[in-house]
Amino acid sequence: MPTSHRRLARFAALPLFFSILLLLSCGGNSSVTPPPPSGPFSNASLTGQYAFSISGQDTTSGGFTGIIGSISADGNGHITAGIADVLDLSVNPPASVISYSGGTYEIQSNGRGVMTLNVTGGGSLQLSLSLQSNQQGILVETDGAATRNGTLNQQTPAAFSPNSIKGNYVFDFAGVSFAGNSPSIISTIGQFTADGNGNLTGGTIDVNDGAFTPSGAIALTPGAYALDTNGNGTNYGRGMVTINDKTYAFYIVDNTRIKLLEEDSAGGAEGDAMLQSGAIPAKNSDLNGGFVFLTSGSVTAGTVGPISRLGRMSTDGSGNVSKVAFDQNDNGNNTHISEGSNLSAATYSMDTTNAGSGRGTFTFQNSSVGTVSYVFYFYSPTQAVIQDVTPKIVGDGTMMTQIAGPFTTSTVSGNFVFNWNGLQLINPSAYVEHFVGQATQSSTANNNLSGTADFIEIGLTSSNGINLNAGISGTLTINGDGTQDNPFKIAVGGTSPFTINFKAYIADGSHIFVNCYDSDRTTSGFQVMQTQ
C-alpha cells in the first residue's frame, strides 16, 4: 500500500496510556444490510510472501504494542509459515521473535477477508483485512487482545539482501518515548542514506516528543544494518538496523520499502521507510499547486486529549501559502476554516540547508486555531510524510498533491477500501476505534456509498466490542468545486448502530481523506480505490 495510506491506517489519534477493561461483543443486529460481496478477489489473490505491520494498545495494560513480520500464503486459504517481531511495552522483556506454524485465511470477492495466524507453541492472531489489490491491503486485529491495525504488502524475496537497501529513504515512525519523566507520544520522520553495504551514512531527522520541544532538522547519526544470519534474513527479509542511536527490527518488502519496529529501552515505535524516487521537490519553485494533508495525534499540554486535523492549501512557487481550508477536531471540539479566510503568516519553505532531503515546512495563522505548523519529507514527487509541530501538539500523517477540480461524485465513483481510526469520546472513559472495510461509491447525489466494515471499539469502562460484517451506507455531498471540505454522512451498523459525520477532502479520483466533525469522536482516515 502506498505509504500515505499506511500511515493513516496505522496511526490512531489516541492517548497511549490507560488500562482497558475488555467487554467483547460480536456482529449481528445491524440496521444497515451489507451488500452482497462482488468483485474479482478470491483466496488466490493472496499468494506468495507478505510483510505485515500492526500497532496499537494492549487491551490488558493499555501499553503500546506492535507486530511486524513475514508470512507465506499458498493461494488456497492456508498460511504455510511465517515469523514476526512482537513488542509489548507492558511486559519484560518487551520484544521477542516468534514463529507461525501455519494459519488460514478467506478472501471474499470484494477483497474483504479474515486471517488467523497460529503461533508456534500456542496462541493465535486474528486479523480482518481489506485488499486494495493482490499486492497490498489494510489490517485490523479482531481477537480482542489488542487494538492494533496496519498494513500488508507483498514481498519480493529476491530483494532479501543488504545491497537491496541502497539509496535515500524517507521514514516515518510513531509510538511511545521514555525520554521524559513519564512516557509520552512521539513522532519521528526524516531521511537516511544507505550504501548497500550495511551502513547508514547520514541523513536528516525531525523528532516531536510530547515531553520536549520539537527538535527541528538535526543531522542523523550514522548507523548500520544487517540481515539475520540464522535463515530469517534470507527466508523472510528480517534484520536489525540502528537509526539515530535507536535499534529497530526490519523486514524488507522490496528495494523500495522496509517495515520497522523500534526495540530498545528508549520506547517503542513502528513505521515504514520508503526509497525516494522521481523528481523530489528541492526548492520553493518546485511546489506550485494544491496539497491535501491529514494528521492525527494528541494535545500534550493544557487540555490534553486527541486531535485530528485535515485540510488543503495552495502553494505559489515563491514561498507563499493561500486558499487554506482546514477542519480540526480537538477532543470533540470542531473548528472549520473556509478556504482563504482570515489567514496570516501563511508560508512554506523547502529546506535548502539539507539539500536533497525532500524536507520542507509550512505554517499559517488563523484567529480560530492560532498558529498551525508542519514539517514534511517528500518520498515521491506527489507524496510526503508529515509531522504536526504546532506548539503543544504531537501529530503524524500524510500529505499528497491535489489535482485541479472541479470534483463531482462521478470523479470518485468506484470500489474503495477504507480505514478510519480514532477515539470514541464516551464518559467516563473513551475507547479506541478502528474500522476497515470495502465500499462502492456511486455517482448519484444521494445514498451514494454502500459497503461492509469490520471494526473494534474497546475502552476502559465503555465498549461497543468487536463488530464483523457490519453494513455501512452514506452520502458524500460535493460542495462547490469539491476541492474543499465536503459533508460525508455515514451510517454504521453492528451491535449498536450509529452515524458518523465526516468532512471529506478529495485529493484525486482515487483518494479521499476524512475527518469526523461530531462531538463524540475524533476519528479520521481515508478511502482509496481498489485496483484489482
Secondary structure, DSSP 8 states (H G I E B T S, - for coil): --HHHHHHHH---S-S---------BS---SS------SS--GGGSEEEEEEEEEEEBTTT--EEEEEEEEEEESSSEEEEEEEEEEETTSSS-EEEEEEEEEEEEE-TTSEEEEEEEETTS-EEEEEEEEEETTEEEEEE-SSSB--EEEEEE--GGG-SGGGSEEEEEEEEEEEE-SSSS-EEEEEEEEEEEESSSEEEEEEEEEEETTS----SEE---EEEEE-SSSHHHHH-EEEEEETTEEEEEEEEETTEEEEEE-BTTEEEEEEEEE--S----SGGG-EEEEEEEEEEEE-SSS-EEEEEEEEEEEESSSBEEEEEEEEEETTEEEEE-TTSSEEEEEEEE-STTTTS-EEEEEEEETTTEEEEEEEEESSSSEEEEEE-STTEEEEEEEEEE------TTTT-EEEEEEEEEEE--SS--EEEEEEEEEEE-SSSSS-EEEEEEEEEEESS-EEEEEEEEEEEEEE---TTSSS-EEEEEEE-SSS-EEEEEEEEEEETTEEEEEE--SSB--EEEEEE---
